[in-house]
Amino acid sequence: MRTVTFKSVLVALAQRCGLGPDPDDFTTIDAAKLTSFIQDRYVEGFEWAFWPELTRLEQRQYRPSWLVGTAYVVGNEVFNEADELYYTSILNGTGQQPDLSPTYWELTEDMDRYIAYEQTGETAIGTVKNLSSKNPRTNQKYPGNLGFELSNNGVQVSALAPVKSWIEYRIRPTAQFTSVAYDGATAYVVGDVVFDVATSGECYVCIQDGTGQDPSTSPTYWTVQEFPYILKKFVVYAGYADYIRSDGQQRTAETEENTAYGKLSETVDVEFGQQRQPQSVEARVY
């Protein structure tokens, strides 16, 4: 995915708002306000269309794979990679391979077929675009499109679907942004978000408790919060509309917001039209 730094977005928005060209030039309150606008508009732009860079196509199974070291209890359902079938545990145990252990496992009948929104080792599913029995990139004429619906369990798949299905989906807009600068003397805990304004210009989320680990050089402690390149123009223009609306300039804000959506439409044209993306465009209108 093409990205830009959070600092570049913050500075561009600040300049449109008539604030200083550097984060040090405007107040903590202004920085926090602009960041909140950026966060909200980032999510809106992210979910506006099935952007190619933010959309994934993967083959998924309906239950976790059986693992030799896992302790299973009666009722657990697993996918057995040895024969690519689903089994249900009928006796508590560890290490018994399903297709070789009929005392512990039986073939699953009438299984509730669904792809969980979050599966171990897989990217969390955001919005589903399509489901098929074959890879639509290699079977463009007859991908075997499948009907699906959403439930609390995940993406419910037809009972006629194969043992695995191909799912095309938009990833979740999970990046978190902040204007609070990283402080080497602060003890951070998992989930804290900081702005490395001095070095990389990126925001980072803490993934391991620690003190003194520079976010830009400590990937075991921090994960960068990527900002998609394709959303920068929209976020800057829409963020400006939010800023002047907060100042009571409602009519001008509406005009600027229309300009922002125009920038988003231009991005749709470039991403789907000029680059000749083979998929149909699905985007909101304003």
C-alpha angles and dihedrals in degrees: 000000000000110000142183127205120265088234091060090054094045093048093046091051093045091053092052088052091053095251128132121294092239130055088238090061098065133057128268089245093053091047092051092047093051091046092054090052090049092050094051095045092045089060092046093050092043091056096040096092142354092269109198092230092051097043125087133199114202141154110241136187126217101236135030117273117260110257122201096224098047121104110228129197132202111291098026113136122210142174111239109212093196093072100007094239134125122247136188122216114242097174131033112254151128128232100012108134107225099228091048100041113063090164090064103028141037131186111271113247126199091003118191097241113213138139108229115231088234120036125176111264093008134101113263112254118241116174119355118228103175145349125205142167093230135040103274091207093061096030102042096155098046112016092154098240113213131210115239142174134195126247138164088273097053138261107354112219129202116262086236092064120110123255088276130026134205112239127191113198145153115251119237122269093237101149114122123207133197139172092214107114123231114259118201092208095055122098107229128199132201111291098027114132124211138179115230093205096160101053121014101010089226134123118236135195119216114243098173130033114253152124129235098012108138107229094219092057104028109074092165089063103032139037120203116238103227121217114206114239091218093063101049099093094047094047093049095049094041091045089054089053089053091048096054091041088058086054091056098258095130100159094047089046091057090053092049091047090055088052089052092052088048088057089051091051089051089053091051089052092050096044098043105021111033093037091047098232106194095219126087116261115249111183137140120256127218 
